[in-house]
Amino acid sequence: MNFPTHLMDGGNVVVIDIPRRLTYEISGELKKLMKELLEKENYKIVMNLEKTKYMDSSGLGAIVSKIAATRSKGGDIRLAAPQQTIIDLLELTHINQIVKIFDTVEEAVNSFEE
C-alpha cells in the first residue's frame, strides 16, 4: 500500500493521506515514508485522518515515531480531521497532549505559519 502524499503551502508542508485502517500490516510502510520525507528535508508533516476508522498500537507508534526528529529541525507532525473513534483513542493514549490536532487539513497546514 502506498500512502498518497501531496504538498501544500507552496511545497512547505507534506500531507499524508492515512487509509481507512492504520494497523501493523502497513505501519512499517508509514514509518519508512516518514524517514524518506525527513531525508528530503520535509519537516512539516500533516497526517490526514479523515478516512481513518481504525488504528492499532503500531499505527499510533508510526505516527509518533518521527515527532522528535521533525521538531529538532523546526518542523512538526500535525493530525487533521480525525473521526470521533480516533479522537477517543488519541485521548485514551494521551497522544492528544503530544500532537496538535485540527478539524481540517487546511487548519493543520496553516498552523505551521503561526
FIRO-533384 format. One record per residue (C-alpha): x, y, z; residue in one letter; residue number from 1. Coordinates in pm, 1 decimal, m for minus. Layout:
<atoms>
+----------+----------+----------+------+-----+
|     east |    north |       up | type | seq |
+----------+----------+----------+------+-----+
|        X |        Y |        Z |    A | NUM |
...
+----------+----------+----------+------+-----+
</atoms>
This chain:
<atoms>
+----------+----------+----------+------+-----+
|     east |    north |       up | type | seq |
+----------+----------+----------+------+-----+
|      0.0 |      0.0 |      0.0 |    M |   1 |
|    129.5 |    342.2 |    m88.8 |    N |   2 |
|     30.2 |    639.4 |    120.8 |    F |   3 |
|    m86.6 |    922.0 |   m104.9 |    P |   4 |
|    100.8 |   1244.3 |    m30.2 |    T |   5 |
|     68.9 |   1596.3 |   m159.4 |    H |   6 |
|    242.2 |   1926.4 |    m95.5 |    L |   7 |
|     60.7 |   2231.1 |     39.0 |    M |   8 |
|    156.9 |   2582.9 |    145.3 |    D |   9 |
|    381.5 |   2634.1 |   m154.3 |    G |  10 |
|    551.1 |   2298.6 |   m102.8 |    G |  11 |
|    645.4 |   2363.6 |    260.4 |    N |  12 |
|    405.7 |   2109.0 |    412.9 |    V |  13 |
|    361.2 |   1744.2 |    318.1 |    V |  14 |
|     13.5 |   1598.2 |    369.2 |    V |  15 |
|     m7.2 |   1220.5 |    406.8 |    I |  16 |
|   m348.1 |   1063.0 |    348.5 |    D |  17 |
|   m388.7 |    785.0 |    602.9 |    I |  18 |
|   m608.2 |    492.6 |    490.4 |    P |  19 |
|   m924.2 |    354.5 |    650.0 |    R |  20 |
|   m721.6 |    122.1 |    875.1 |    R |  21 |
|   m376.3 |    201.0 |   1012.4 |    L |  22 |
|   m254.5 |   m128.9 |   1153.4 |    T |  23 |
|     54.2 |   m343.1 |   1199.0 |    Y |  24 |
|     35.4 |   m459.3 |    836.7 |    E |  25 |
|    106.3 |   m111.1 |    698.1 |    I |  26 |
|    252.7 |     91.0 |    985.9 |    S |  27 |
|    607.2 |     m3.5 |    884.2 |    G |  28 |
|    542.9 |    146.1 |    543.2 |    E |  29 |
|    430.4 |    472.5 |    703.2 |    L |  30 |
|    747.6 |    483.3 |    914.5 |    K |  31 |
|    954.1 |    426.8 |    600.0 |    K |  32 |
|    773.6 |    707.0 |    416.2 |    L |  33 |
|    831.5 |    947.5 |    704.6 |    M |  34 |
|   1200.1 |    853.7 |    716.7 |    K |  35 |
|   1224.3 |    929.9 |    343.6 |    E |  36 |
|   1048.5 |   1264.5 |    392.5 |    L |  37 |
|   1295.2 |   1361.3 |    664.9 |    L |  38 |
|   1587.7 |   1261.3 |    443.1 |    E |  39 |
|   1446.8 |   1501.5 |    180.3 |    K |  40 |
|   1429.6 |   1772.8 |    448.6 |    E |  41 |
|   1048.9 |   1773.8 |    470.0 |    N |  42 |
|    998.3 |   1850.5 |    838.8 |    Y |  43 |
|    640.3 |   1981.8 |    834.5 |    K |  44 |
|    400.6 |   1689.8 |    805.6 |    I |  45 |
|     21.1 |   1673.0 |    830.6 |    V |  46 |
|   m146.1 |   1335.5 |    863.2 |    M |  47 |
|   m493.0 |   1346.8 |    711.1 |    N |  48 |
|   m704.6 |   1109.6 |    921.3 |    L |  49 |
|  m1033.0 |   1196.1 |    750.1 |    E |  50 |
|  m1086.5 |    842.4 |    615.4 |    K |  51 |
|   m930.8 |    655.5 |    908.7 |    T |  52 |
|  m1179.8 |    449.5 |   1107.9 |    K |  53 |
|   m942.7 |    218.1 |   1295.2 |    Y |  54 |
|   m590.6 |    241.7 |   1429.9 |    M |  55 |
|   m398.5 |     m7.9 |   1641.8 |    D |  56 |
|    m98.0 |     48.6 |   1867.5 |    S |  57 |
|    152.0 |      4.9 |   1585.4 |    S |  58 |
|    m34.8 |    268.7 |   1384.7 |    G |  59 |
|    m13.0 |    506.2 |   1679.5 |    L |  60 |
|    355.6 |    423.3 |   1709.2 |    G |  61 |
|    413.7 |    503.6 |   1343.9 |    A |  62 |
|    250.6 |    844.2 |   1386.4 |    I |  63 |
|    459.6 |    944.3 |   1688.4 |    V |  64 |
|    782.5 |    776.3 |   1574.9 |    S |  65 |
|    926.0 |   1081.8 |   1398.9 |    K |  66 |
|    793.3 |   1365.5 |   1616.7 |    I |  67 |
|   1127.7 |   1429.4 |   1787.2 |    A |  68 |
|   1312.9 |   1422.3 |   1454.9 |    A |  69 |
|   1077.0 |   1674.3 |   1292.6 |    T |  70 |
|   1075.7 |   1906.6 |   1593.5 |    R |  71 |
|   1455.6 |   1905.3 |   1616.4 |    S |  72 |
|   1458.4 |   2051.3 |   1264.0 |    K |  73 |
|   1197.3 |   2319.0 |   1336.6 |    G |  74 |
|    905.1 |   2120.5 |   1198.8 |    G |  75 |
|    635.2 |   1900.9 |   1349.7 |    D |  76 |
|    373.3 |   1638.2 |   1282.2 |    I |  77 |
|     11.8 |   1754.1 |   1296.6 |    R |  78 |
|   m305.5 |   1546.7 |   1276.7 |    L |  79 |
|   m604.7 |   1659.0 |   1074.9 |    A |  80 |
|   m973.0 |   1566.4 |   1053.5 |    A |  81 |
|   m983.4 |   1263.5 |   1286.0 |    P |  82 |
|  m1315.5 |   1089.6 |   1335.8 |    Q |  83 |
|  m1452.0 |   1053.0 |   1688.9 |    Q |  84 |
|  m1325.6 |    695.6 |   1732.4 |    T |  85 |
|   m972.6 |    813.8 |   1653.0 |    I |  86 |
|  m1008.9 |   1118.8 |   1879.8 |    I |  87 |
|  m1113.7 |    884.8 |   2161.3 |    D |  88 |
|   m806.6 |    667.0 |   2100.1 |    L |  89 |
|   m573.9 |    969.0 |   2094.2 |    L |  90 |
|   m721.7 |   1091.0 |   2423.0 |    E |  91 |
|   m705.6 |    747.1 |   2585.9 |    L |  92 |
|   m336.9 |    714.4 |   2497.1 |    T |  93 |
|   m263.5 |   1083.0 |   2579.3 |    H |  94 |
|   m123.4 |   1136.3 |   2229.9 |    I |  95 |
|   m355.6 |   1436.8 |   2206.3 |    N |  96 |
|   m124.8 |   1600.8 |   2462.6 |    Q |  97 |
|    181.0 |   1544.6 |   2242.8 |    I |  98 |
|     47.5 |   1615.6 |   1892.4 |    V |  99 |
|   m165.5 |   1908.2 |   1777.6 |    K | 100 |
|   m498.6 |   1801.2 |   1628.1 |    I | 101 |
|   m702.6 |   2010.3 |   1384.1 |    F | 102 |
|  m1051.8 |   1981.3 |   1238.7 |    D | 103 |
|   m935.3 |   2021.5 |    878.8 |    T | 104 |
|   m623.4 |   1967.7 |    672.1 |    V | 105 |
|   m619.2 |   2339.1 |    584.4 |    E | 106 |
|   m616.5 |   2439.1 |    951.6 |    E | 107 |
|   m332.3 |   2196.3 |   1021.9 |    A | 108 |
|   m129.3 |   2323.7 |    726.1 |    V | 109 |
|   m191.9 |   2687.7 |    818.7 |    N | 110 |
|    m89.7 |   2621.5 |   1180.5 |    S | 111 |
|    273.6 |   2596.2 |   1070.2 |    F | 112 |
|    268.1 |   2967.7 |    983.5 |    E | 113 |
|    177.8 |   3070.1 |   1339.7 |    E | 114 |
+----------+----------+----------+------+-----+
</atoms>
